[in-house]
Structures are given as structure tokens and as C-alpha cells.
Amino acid sequence: MSDTKISPTQYDAVTHTDVERIKVQSDYLRGSIKDGLIDPITGSICDDDQVLIKFHGIYQQDDRDLRNDRRKAKLEPLYAFMIRARVPGGVASSGQYQVLAELAKKYSNGSLRLTTRQAFQWHGVFKRNLKRTIAGINSTLLDTVAACGDVNRNVMATSLPETSEIHQEVYQWAKKLSEHLLPKSNAFHEIWLDGEKVESTEEPIYGKTYLPRKFKTAIAIPPNNDVDVYANDLGFIAIIDQQKLIGFNVLVGGGMGTAHNDSQTYPRVADVIGFCTPDKLLEVAESVVRLQRDYGDRKVRKLARLKYTIDRLGIDQFKSILSDYLGWSLAGAKSFEFSGNGDRYGWLKTENDKWHLTLYIHSGRIVDSPQSTLFSGLLAIADIHQGEFRITGNQNLIISNITPETKQHIQSLISQHGISFGSVETPVRLNSVACVAFPTCSLAMAEAERYLPDLISKIEVILDQYNLLDQPINIRMTGCPNGCARPFLGEIGFVGKAPGKYNLYLGASFKGDRLNKLYKENINEQQILDELNPLFKDYADQRSKGEFFGDFVIRKGYIRPVVNGLDFHG
């Protein structure tokens, strides 16, 4: 950290990354995407356009399970695309859900995935079907604009129905914030919806180079931190007084991504820097974005997130510069308390005489299987349900605002299709999250979504041995250190190092406000189980009443607490 006054950066084609060049030369995110879509020679698009399509909510991928066989057959990789929708607050109507699920049946791999940012994802969409799929999403009044890329992404908001008295108000702020920070380029409508070509104008918030890296925003409503607000570049914590929303505490500088064996990179939990009233929320958010646009590192992309900008400036200088952008200073932060960051499963009735049912969706994958016809069952529910489908930050689904008249019918469909609402799963399974990893993620070094259920089953055997099956232990697994499933906020975190090998992290807070720390490196399944066994035995014998596992391993000295991201590797 430095107290030396730092000036805003300017674009420099010589020293800045190639991604910066691509953005500058893209004509506000157009590039040659339109021509690439109609190229019949390949299932892919050119390298530069692969950067630009992320701003449109799309990633190019290929099936890594088939990569070697196709190489031997002298075929190009089986290229397909992942599409991500922007769903502020994770709320979709039943009608929207029906269309989105039908698109998955028609153009995707037959599954719909719920993300840890409360969005929908489609995997395995071939290039020839991209425009059809995106047009279908757009027909629901949802879209994929800025679901990825170097801009503000999907704005998260607490989805748990216990907060229904103020949820609607906070949800409306999430929607306003999402719209306010959208890129204004017309490229999306021109390319995907055959909109009229209009002359490009300067992006009023982002400028020609947009942000140095991705930017994530979330709003939490205490006592629930189900959006992991501390993991976001920008966070707002709703402050309630006498059942009224009086404003938001402002958090900056969270982020999960790091790189193995690179101490320059690290995860970080956000700092609480002050308080603003609701009418100032959009102004604060835009000013933080502008500050990151101007001061973020554009020379070294791995150091370009807001967390590194803050640690380079120092938090006091960051707050001073933010006050300059605002023309005023934030008030002092208000007191608040989080009790956890998980979901509440099963049925809940709220004061409006409506019912809400939180379902357990393993790693957010909605697909029919021999165990559960989840995909078909949710479509059947959408046919009769007049409320919403809410995605949680833990990749689960809430069927929300169910009328008393349809409750029994929905319960029958749940039973008929073998859909789980957490009544038989253990707390450790219900508190587990995994990223996609193999076979589609190009960054994956090890399995995650496909492997975690089996590992949890073996962990459950040990927990049962020590009478700990009723303990809620937060477990996160990712196939790489990029942090998509927020593994560094897991009381137990597994981060892929190589096929079948993981780094084991311990000691995060169950409330989501403290990082974990590396405990054992590059270990296989048996080694994982051997390491956890004595820890669980000690936890069973020595834990204090109500003590969470992450707090226990710190108190007993198994791992040192991570006070801030700069301590993560030390």
C-alpha cells in the first residue's frame, strides 16, 4: 500500500494488454462477430471476437472429454458456446422460466444451470444456434448483455423469502443498479436481434476501454449473507430500522480469483467504507465504477481487479478519491449482523399468505436423471405456478409466492418427480457448492461439479462416525483457483491443482466475512479424507457450543486466520 498520490491511467497501446487493444478497436464491442457467426468453415469464432462476445454474455468452449479423440481424428475441437443471462436479483417469472427451459431443450445440452451469481446458463449451444437462443431469451424481456466481460455483471440480491417485507424494495434497487451500469453500445441489438446499425457514441460510464477487468456487485439483507456480499468488487448491505430501509453500508474490494503459486494474486474480502441513503446508491455505484475505470491496472491483467487497485492505493486514499468523484463523503457505517450465508430449505409461509419452497439443486444443474426428473418437474410446476422462480447465490431455486390453492398440486409434482427440498440431505451436502469445471471450462485443472457429490458421500461417512452429520459445514469446490464457486469462503475449500489433485483450504467464516487459508497442497482423495478425519474427531470432542468448524480450526491453531487478502499466502 502507498500514500503517494497516484494519477489515473491512460490507454497506451505499447504497454497495455492485448485485451485493451481489442476493446479499443472493437467499435464499441462489435468487432467482426457478425461475420464470424456466418462462417461455415469452423464452429468457432476468431480470437479477438472471443474476447468481445463475453460482453454479450457468451463464452466459447469445447468438450474436453472429446478433445483428444477429435485431435486423433484430425477434427477441430467440438466447439460450442456457453450463454449466460442477466437476471438482476435472480428473480424470473414462471412464464420466463418456461421459455428459458424450452430453449435449453431445443438448442442446449438439455440442462439449465443456475450460477452462483443468480443467473441462468446454457451449455453446449452450437454457433448456428446462438442467435436463435439469444433471441429467445430476449423475448422474455431478459437478456445476456453484460453477463460477462469487463463491465459490471449480474447484480445479486438476497433472495430468501424471510426478508419478503423489504425484499421487493431491495430487489427494485438491484434492477435499477443493473440497468444503470449497463453498457450503452447498440452492438448487442445489431448483432443478435438484427437491430438497425446506429453510429457509435462514447460510453458515458465505461468509455472506449470499458473496465480493466470484470466487476461484480451484490446487495445483502442481514441477517442473511446468501449472496456472499464480501466476495464482490462492490457490495451494499441493507440497513433496516423499524422495518424500513434507511440505506446501505458500502463495501468495496472483494474478489475470489487467484493463481496457484503466485503471491501477487490473492482472494480478498471487501472493506466496509461507509453508509449512503437509498437515493444515493446509483451515484455511489457509478463513482466506484468510474474510479476503477480510471485507476485500475491495464498493463497486467491478473492484477486488474478492484481489490488490487484498493491495495495499491491504500483504503484511505481510495476513499479520498471516491469522495472527489462523488463531491461528498460517505457517512459512517451502521451496525449490522450476519448469521450465515446458506439457504433455508423447504416450505415457508410469509405474512402475505403466500408460500415459498426452497429446493436443493446440486451445483445448480437442472437436468433429468435416473434419480430425479428435475428438469421435467420444474417445467410442469411452471405450467401451474403464477409466482416467481428465484435463484439463490448458492445455486438453489426458490419457487416463490405460491398461492394456497396451488400449494398441494406443486407438492404432488415435487414428489412425483423426485425433487429434493433438503429433507433427506445432510447439512454438509446442503451447504456445498461447486463450479462447472470439466468438461466445458477451459480453465479447469480438476473435476468439481461432477466429482463433489461422491466426495461429500465419503466425507459424510467420517462425519457420521463422530456424530457430526447434523453440523452445517460449508464446503466449496472449484476446478481451478479462478474462484467461480467462491472456494476461499468455504470453511473447507477444495481448489483443483491437477486431475484428481486439490489444494485443501480451511478456516473461513460460516458468515462469509473471513477467508480460509491453505492447509495441505496437491493432495488426492484418500489424502483429503485422511487429513479431515482427525480434524473432525477433534471438532466432535473439543468444539464449544454453537461453534462453527471454520472458527474451531482457527481457535485450535490448525490454521491462522486471514485478516486480509495480503495475508492469504503468508
C-alpha positions, -999 to 999 in steps of 0.1 A, spaced: 0 0 0 11 35 -7 2 70 4 18 85 -27 -7 103 -48 -15 81 -79 -28 96 -111 -55 79 -133 -41 57 -161 -44 64 -198 -47 39 -226 -13 30 -240 -11 6 -270 25 -2 -263 23 -12 -226 -13 -22 -222 -26 -58 -226 -39 -71 -259 -73 -73 -245 -72 -35 -241 -63 -32 -278 -92 -55 -288 -117 -33 -268 -104 -1 -283 -105 -14 -318 -139 -31 -315 -161 -2 -324 -179 -5 -291 -180 -43 -288 -189 -51 -325 -156 -64 -338 -161 -90 -366 -187 -110 -346 -214 -107 -372 -192 -121 -399 -178 -148 -377 -213 -162 -370 -219 -169 -407 -185 -185 -414 -194 -221 -423 -158 -234 -422 -154 -236 -384 -176 -240 -353 -155 -213 -336 -150 -176 -339 -117 -157 -341 -96 -150 -311 -103 -112 -309 -141 -118 -311 -138 -144 -283 -129 -115 -260 -158 -94 -273 -186 -120 -271 -181 -121 -233 -196 -86 -231 -226 -101 -249 -229 -129 -222 -212 -157 -242 -181 -178 -238 -166 -201 -265 -158 -236 -251 -152 -271 -263 -159 -305 -249 -126 -315 -232 -138 -351 -228 -137 -354 -266 -107 -333 -273 -81 -360 -277 -103 -383 -298 -111 -354 -322 -74 -345 -324 -65 -380 -334 -93 -380 -360 -79 -347 -373 -110 -328 -364 -112 -294 -348 -124 -294 -312 -161 -297 -307 -167 -260 -302 -199 -248 -286 -208 -218 -265 -220 -211 -230 -246 -184 -228 -254 -166 -195 -285 -144 -189 -285 -113 -168 -312 -118 -141 -310 -90 -115 -316 -104 -81 -321 -138 -95 -359 -133 -100 -377 -147 -130 -414 -152 -136 -429 -186 -143 -435 -176 -178 -399 -166 -183 -387 -198 -168 -408 -219 -192 -393 -202 -222 -357 -204 -209 -361 -241 -201 -376 -248 -235 -346 -231 -251 -323 -255 -232 -342 -284 -246 -341 -271 -282 -306 -256 -285 -285 -265 -255 -275 -298 -239 -309 -304 -223 -299 -288 -190 -303 -254 -174 -277 -242 -149 -281 -218 -120 -250 -199 -113 -235 -186 -81 -244 -151 -93 -281 -159 -95 -282 -162 -133 -292 -189 -159 -266 -206 -181 -270 -227 -212 -241 -250 -222 -233 -267 -255 -250 -242 -278 -235 -245 -313 -226 -214 -333 -255 -219 -357 -280 -217 -328 -265 -187 -310 -288 -160 -325 -319 -182 -321 -311 -188 -284 -303 -152 -276 -334 -140 -294 -355 -165 -274 -340 -152 -241 -347 -116 -252 -383 -125 -260 -388 -130 -222 -376 -94 -215 -344 -108 -201 -311 -106 -219 -275 -115 -218 -259 -81 -221 -230 -77 -197 -235 -111 -181 -197 -115 -187 -169 -92 -198 -150 -62 -184 -182 -45 -171 -205 -47 -141 -221 -81 -143 -253 -95 -129 -263 -77 -97 -271 -101 -69 -296 -95 -41 -307 -116 -11 -334 -140 -23 -346 -156 9 -383 -152 15 -379 -144 52 -370 -110 40 -401 -106 19 -412 -74 38 -383 -55 23 -371 -79 -4 -392 -62 -31 -377 -28 -23 -341 -41 -24 -349 -61 -55 -360 -30 -73 -327 -13 -63 -308 -43 -78 -327 -39 -110 -321 -2 -112 -284 -7 -104 -281 -34 -131 -297 -11 -157 -278 20 -147 -244 2 -151 -252 -15 -184 -230 -7 -214 -249 16 -238 -235 3 -271 -261 -8 -296 -239 -37 -307 -259 -63 -289 -292 -54 -307 -274 -51 -341 -256 -85 -339 -281 -107 -322 -315 -91 -328 -309 -77 -363 -313 -42 -350 -306 -11 -370 -270 0 -373 -265 33 -354 -235 55 -352 -213 46 -322 -211 71 -294 -189 73 -263 -199 50 -235 -210 75 -208 -197 54 -179 -172 30 -193 -155 49 -222 -138 31 -251 -118 7 -230 -146 -3 -206 -132 -16 -172 -98 -32 -167 -114 -65 -156 -148 -79 -146 -168 -61 -119 -193 -78 -95 -220 -62 -73 -243 -76 -47 -268 -64 -21 -273 -83 11 -301 -81 37 -290 -90 72 -291 -115 88 -287 -134 56 -255 -132 36 -267 -157 10 -251 -135 -18 -216 -136 -2 -215 -99 -3 -179 -97 9 -168 -115 -23 -178 -87 -46 -160 -57 -60 -189 -36 -48 -214 -46 -21 -243 -30 -3 -257 -42 30 -293 -31 35 -298 -13 69 -332 -17 83 -346 4 111 -381 -2 125 -390 -23 94 -379 4 70 -350 5 46 -329 36 57 -299 30 35 -269 8 27 -235 2 41 -210 3 12 -183 -24 7 -155 -24 -18 -127 -46 -29 -139 -82 -27 -129 -108 -52 -121 -146 -52 -97 -152 -81 -61 -160 -76 -34 -181 -93 -15 -211 -79 20 -203 -67 17 -166 -75 18 -144 -44 10 -113 -64 -26 -126 -67 -49 -134 -39 -86 -135 -29 -99 -107 -7 -129 -99 13 -144 -64 8 -139 -35 32 -169 -17 47 -162 20 39 -193 39 49 -231 44 45 -254 60 20 -291 66 18 -311 47 -9 -313 78 -32 -275 79 -34 -270 42 -42 -267 47 -80 -244 76 -76 -221 57 -53 -220 27 -76 -213 47 -107 -185 66 -89 -168 34 -77 -170 20 -113 -156 52 -127 -127 52 -102 -119 16 -111 -121 25 -148 -96 53 -143 -72 38 -117 -73 0 -124 -43 -17 -138 -45 -21 -176 -9 -34 -180 -11 -66 -160 -45 -82 -164 -41 -106 -135 -38 -75 -112 -66 -55 -127 -95 -62 -103 -107 -35 -79 -92 -54 -49 -57 -47 -63 -65 -11 -71 -75 -6 -35 -44 -23 -20 -22 -3 -44 -38 30 -34 -45 22 2 -80 23 16 -77 58 29 -66 72 -5 -93 52 -22 -119 67 0 -105 102 -6 -106 98 -44 -141 84 -42 -152 115 -23 -137 136 -51 -157 116 -77 -189 120 -56 -184 156 -45 -193 144 -10 -182 118 16 -200 87 28 -214 87 63 -201 63 89 -211 27 85 -241 14 105 -241 -17 127 -254 -50 113 -250 -87 120 -250 -117 97 -259 -152 110 -249 -173 79 -246 -175 42 -266 -206 34 -302 -212 22 -332 -222 42 -348 -253 26 -384 -265 24 -417 -247 28 -421 -213 44 -453 -192 47 -450 -154 48 -473 -127 61 -489 -122 27 -504 -157 30 -481 -170 2 -459 -200 3 -422 -203 -7 -404 -236 -14 -366 -237 -15 -353 -266 -35 -318 -282 -32 -302 -282 -67 -268 -298 -67 -243 -273 -82 -273 -256 -98 -276 -282 -126 -313 -286 -136 -314 -318 -156 -334 -350 -157 -316 -381 -142 -324 -416 -131 -327 -402 -95 -348 -372 -103 -367 -358 -133 -359 -323 -120 -359 -306 -154 -393 -320 -164 -408 -315 -129 -399 -278 -128 -414 -272 -162 -446 -289 -150 -446 -266 -120 -441 -236 -141 -472 -245 -161 -494 -240 -130 -474 -216 -109 -482 -179 -111 -454 -166 -90 -416 -164 -94 -386 -187 -96 -358 -172 -75 -322 -183 -80 -302 -181 -48 -265 -173 -45 -259 -209 -36 -273 -222 -69 -306 -233 -54 -341 -224 -65 -370 -209 -47 -405 -214 -61 -418 -182 -46 -453 -167 -39 -472 -199 -42 -509 -195 -36 -527 -217 -11 -548 -231 -39 -518 -244 -59 -496 -255 -29 -508 -291 -28 -506 -295 -65 -470 -283 -65 -462 -306 -36 -476 -335 -56 -454 -326 -86 -424 -324 -63 -430 -359 -50 -439 -373 -84 -406 -361 -100 -384 -369 -70 -373 -333 -65 -354 -326 -33 -361 -297 -9 -334 -307 16 -354 -330 37 -331 -360 33 -297 -344 25 -272 -338 53 -264 -302 62 -229 -306 48 -243 -315 14 -268 -287 15 -240 -263 23 -218 -274 -6 -212 -255 -39 -192 -264 -69 -182 -248 -102 -188 -264 -137 -151 -274 -143 -147 -304 -167 -157 -310 -194 -165 -275 -207 -144 -249 -187 -111 -242 -204 -95 -232 -171 -103 -263 -152 -74 -283 -138 -96 -309 -120 -132 -320 -116 -157 -301 -95 -194 -304 -103 -192 -340 -114 -170 -351 -85 -182 -332 -54 -212 -354 -47 -191 -385 -44 -165 -368 -22 -193 -355 0 -206 -390 4 -172 -402 17 -169 -371 40 -204 -379 54 -191 -414 64 -165 -398 86 -189 -372 100 -213 -400 109 -185 -418 127 -182 -388 150 -219 -379 153 -214 -347 132 -239 -354 104 -262 -326 118 -234 -300 117 -237 -274 89 -201 -272 74 -197 -250 44 -178 -268 16 -168 -252 -17 -150 -269 -46 -136 -254 -79 -116 -270 -107 -91 -241 -107 -82 -211 -85 -103 -186 -105 -129 -187 -77 -162 -191 -95 -178 -211 -66 -161 -188 -41 -140 -216 -27 -119 -193 -5 -150 -185 16 -156 -222 24 -150 -235 59 -135 -263 38 -123 -253 3 -111 -276 -24 -93 -260 -54 -82 -281 -83 -44 -284 -89 -43 -313 -114 -66 -342 -124 -75 -358 -91 -55 -334 -70 -67 -305 -49 -54 -278 -25 -72 -281 8 -81 -248 25 -96 -243 60 -108 -216 83 -133 -194 65 -162 -179 84 -197 -195 82 -210 -159 79 -189 -153 48 -167 -125 61 -134 -142 65 -112 -161 40 -98 -195 45 -61 -205 42 -41 -232 25 -38 -263 48 -25 -290 25 -13 -288 -11 -18 -310 -41 -35 -340 -24 -57 -368 -37 -90 -381 -24 -75 -405 1 -52 -379 14 -81 -355 17 -101 -380 38 -70 -388 59 -65 -351 67 -101 -344 75 -106 -374 98 -86 -363 128 -99 -327 124 -135 -339 126 -126 -361 156 -111 -332 174 -141 -310 164 -165 -336 178 -146 -338 211 -134 -302 217 -159 -278 200 -177 -252 220 -214 -249 220 -226 -235 187 -190 -232 174 -187 -235 136 -160 -257 121 -142 -227 104 -139 -209 138 -128 -241 155 -98 -249 134 -86 -213 140 -91 -214 177 -73 -248 179 -44 -235 159 -47 -257 129 -47 -227 106 -40 -189 111 -69 -165 104 -66 -145 72 -71 -109 82 -70 -95 47 -60 -108 12 -24 -97 17 -21 -124 44 -35 -152 22 -2 -166 11 19 -157 41 
